[in-house]
Amino acid sequence: MFWSDEGAHPKIEKASLRGNQRVAIVTTYLFYPNGIDLDRGNKRIFWVDAGYDRVESINYNGNNRKILFQLHGIHPYGVVLVAPFLFFTDWNTNQEVHKLEANTGKVLRSYSIDGGKPMSIVAYDSTRQPQGK
């Protein structure tokens, strides 16, 4: 399992499902890492940091960290991966959801959801759903 912690010492961590083998993957240059999602196929973690206003990724072992997106005036808060796209919520603009290429961070489209400050975002993808009987 993976999680983010925006406490006194912000970090992104991983552990086994029993809580064993706990490892801090990212411990530097974090402020409010509040949105997190996984690319299970490529073994990468994506997160948004509402303190530094950016979208980043790193591999499961804590290597190859990349800043995918950072733009003055945009305040990322929640993130979800629907490969090959990454969607994140934004508190500061009239375009509250942005769509990026997950590998490059290139902005493909921005959407308005009629105002507000959306926090988290969840995508429905039928390929992730269990087969019914």
C-alpha angles and dihedrals in degrees: 000000000000131000143166127231122198095184129119090307106032116213147150114233142182135201141163116275088261090056093252124131093032111187132177106226100181121026105149133074094011127130112159108001095179107149121057137169137164136235096208094184095054094030095235133140120218123197142166122222113208091192097056093028097230146116118232143172138200135174122260091262094054097256134120097033113191133189102219100178139008125155130164110251097026117104111194116204114159130026139193132179122220097170127271088016133065121204124195135180121236128204100192110053138054087247099074099179125046128193119212136178100254095219100046106022091232111158109239101174144345125214135202118218096188100273135297131103108278112204113188128016129207125188126211110220117172091210089065094054123095117251114260125226 
